[in-house]
């Protein structure tokens, strides 16, 4: 289905190192390599690795990373690196470590991997302004904002810059989950400022559901990204409508057709979805790549692959 492929293209940044999977480095890297070679590789984005674990990553590079004499080829692994918070003295050291990492791995004949984005927590607009002054031009930062606070000031600091926002869409405790109203405000504020965003945590499944292990409701990735695509193209959508998309628990109000998708009669073409993904709702981090894939197959939105791999734990 072309509309689903437009929505899900490169959308999952694999974060196997993080809870609830919390895998060791080697199986995380092995899984990522397997998914890159699989039939559904088109859904896979970056590998999420903390800067603090670069040395551990490189200790496994010899057996798992591709060899390439062209570091900008499709064979090159791309990392989204988690740094220390902007207000921490370790932030600048992490930026220096990223620069050194790229220098080592982008040399001709080296193992092909590069960091091109970072994810960093910022408490306010002043910290974002400071960070943008010191982040190298080749790095695209996503600033993690606190959904419980007024995000309009920090978002205004990002507007017009080569940067994006990040929202924690879930976690291992209920307090880490934004309310539907908070999530809708975040999406609307980013859309109004025309800045891209990514989400992280809690988006393993397509639709909103109750997660017994966490003790609260969690969002689905279809909820979040269909809502965002519609918000990008229909700027006059009421916040209540965005909330309804975020809260939908079945496919009934959604439309998924070969060449268009939408919600409650608000429809977008594949081209519109592709542009919204490119310009606005970039990706989400997930510690599982196969759970989202398997759920889409179960919903009848995606064809099963006879060679679907198993996740290594």
N, C-alpha and C positions, 0 to 999 in steps of 0.2 A: 504494500500500500504506500503510494508515493507521499501522501500527506503525513503518514506516521514517520516515514523515513526523513522527511523534511524536519519534523519536530524533534526527532531523536538523533539526528546526525551529529556524531562526536560529542554527545551531551554528558556522558558519564566520565568524570575524572575518578580514576580508580584509587581508593584510599584504604587498601587492605591492611595497612599498618594501624588503623585507628579502630576504636570500639564501634560496634560490638564484636567485630571479627578479631581485631587486635592480633594479626598474624606477625610472625617474625619476618625479617627482611627478605631472606631467600625465597620462601614460598610466595611472598607478595610479588617479588620480581618475576618469579616463574609463572605465576598466574597472569601477570600483565603480558608477558611474552606470548603465552598461549592464546590469550584473547586477541592480541594483535594479529595472530595467524588464523583466527577462526572465521567462520562464515558471517558472524555479526560484528566484525571488527569496526564497521562503519559507525557503531554506537559508542565506541571507545574514544575518550579524549586523552588527557594527560595522566601521568602517574604523580600522586601527591606524596611528597617526601619532606620531612622537616630538615632544615639546614643542619641541625644538630646531629643528624644521622647520615650525613654525606659520606663520612669515612667508612661506615658500615656498608652503605650502598656500594661504594667503590670496591670493597673487599670481595663482592660477588660479581663485579662487572665482567671479569674475564671470561666466565663461563656462560653468562646470560645475555649480555649486550651484543648487538650486532656489530660486526666489523664493517666499517665504511670509510672510503676515501673521500666521500662527499657528505659532510656533516649536515647539509641542508636537504638531503634526500629523504624520501618517504621512510627509509629504514631507521632514521634517527629517532630515538626515544625523546619525548619532550616532558619535562618535569615542571610541576607547579610546586614551588618550595614554600614551606611554612617558616616564617622568621619569628624572632622575638618581637614583642609589641613595640610600636614606635617609641613609646616612652621609656623603654628599657635600654640600658647601655649596651646590651648585646645586639641591638638592631644594626648598628653600623658594621659591627664585626660580621654579622650574617651577610650583609651586602658584599663585603670584601670576600667572604668565603664563596659566595655565588660567582663572583667575577673570576676567582681563581679556578673554581670548578669548571666553568665554561672554557677558560683558556686551556686547561688540561685536555678537555674532551673534544674541543673543536679543532685541535691540531690535525693536520692531514695524516691519515693513517691510524688515528686513535679510535677507541671505542665510541660509537655514535650516540651521544646523549647531550642534551642541553637544557638549561633552565631558561624559560622565557616569561614566566609569570611568578609572582609571589602572592601569598595571602598573609595579611598582617593586621593585627588588631590596632585600632586607633580610637582614642577616647573622645576626641573632639576635633573641630575644624582646625585649630592651631596645630595639633599633631599631624594632621593630614598635610597642611601647608609645609611643615618642616620636612616630612618624609618625601614629598614631591621634589623638594630642593636637592635631596641627596640620592634618590633612587636613580640608577643608570638608565639611560634612554632605551637600552635594549630590553628592559624589564617592564612588563605591564603589571601594575599592582592592583589587587583587590583589597580594599580596606574593609575589615570586618567591623560592622557597626552594631551597637546594642539596640535590639529591637524594642526594649522596654523604655527607651528614652526617645526624645524628639530627634529624629534623624535628619530633619530638613537642613540644619546648619552644616553638619558633616557632608551631606550630599551636595550642598551648594559649593563647598570647598573643592569637591571632585569635578563639578560641572565644568566642561570646556577643556579638561585635562585628559591626557592619555592614560586613563585609570578607570576603575570600576568600584562598585560596592559589593559587599558580601553579607549575606544574612545567614545566621545559624537557624536552620529550619527545624531542628530537632536535637536530640541528644539522649543521654542515658538517664536523665531525670526530667520530670514534667516541667520544671521551671525553665528549662532550656528551649522549650517550644513556644514560639510566638502565638498569640491568639489570632484567629482569622482577621480581626480588625487591625491588629498590628501588622500582620503580613500584607494585608491589602494596602495599608498606608505606605509601607515600604515600597511595594511595587509601583504604586501611584506616584510617589515622590521621585523615584528613579526615572519613571517615564516622563514626568513633567520636566525634569532636569536633563533628560536625554543622556543619561549615563547607563552603561551596561552593568549587569550584576551577575553574580553566581550565588548558589545556595550550597549549604553543606549539612549533612546529618539528617537522619530520619526519613529519607526519601527512597527507601528500598522498594516500595510497592507503588502501583500506578494510581490508586485512589485512596481517599481518606478512609481511615479505619481506626479501630481501637487496638492499641498495642498493649497486650497484657503484661509483657515483660517490663514495660516502662510505667504503666499505670495511667496512660492518657491517650488521647487521640493523636494520630500523626497524619501528616499530609501525604498525598500521592504526587509523584512527579508529573502525571498528566494534569492534575489540578493546578499545580504551580505554573507549568510552562504554557498550558493553554490559556490560563488567566493572563500571563505576561504577554503572550503574543497578541491577544485581543486588546489589552491595555495599550500596547505600543501603537496599534493602528486605529483604535477608537478612543481618543483622548478624552471624550466626553462621557465615558462609561462611569456610572455612579459607583462609589466604593461598595455599596451593598451588592452590586452585581459581581464585582471581583470576589467578594466574600462568598457568594453563592458558588462560584466556580471552585474556590478553595475548599469548600465544605462538602462538595458532591461526593457521595459514597458509591454511586453506581454509574454505569455508562449511559443510562437512559437520557439525561439531559445533554449529553455530548453528541456531536456529529463526527464520525470518522468515515469519510468516503475516499475513494482512490485519489481524487484530485482536490479535496478541500476538507477542512475540519472546523469545529467551532463548538459553541455552547448556547443552548436555548435560542437557536435561530441566528445568532451572530456568527457568520462564517468567514473563513479566510482561505484564499487559494494557497497552493503549495509555494508559489513565489512569495506571497506575503509572509508565510511562516518562515521560509528561508531567510528573508531579510530581517525579520524580528529576532531570529536566533543569532544572526551575524552581528546585528547592531545593538541588541538589548539583553536578551536572556541567554547568557552564554553557556552555562554548564551547571552541573551539581556534583558534589563529591559523594561517593558511596563506597562503603567498605565491601560491597558485593557487586559484581558485574552480572552474575548469573540470575540472582533473584529478580531483578527488573525484567530481564529477558524472558525468564520462564513465566512470569506473571502475564506479560504481553501475549505470549503464546496461549496461555490458558484463557485469556479474554477473547481470543480469536482475532487479535489485531496484528499478529506476527506469525509467520510460518516457522514451524519447528525445523531445526537443522539436525540431520542424522549424525553430525559430528560435533554436537554441542559438548564442550569439555566440562569436566568437573573441577570445582575449585579445590586447590590444594590448601590444606590447613596446617 
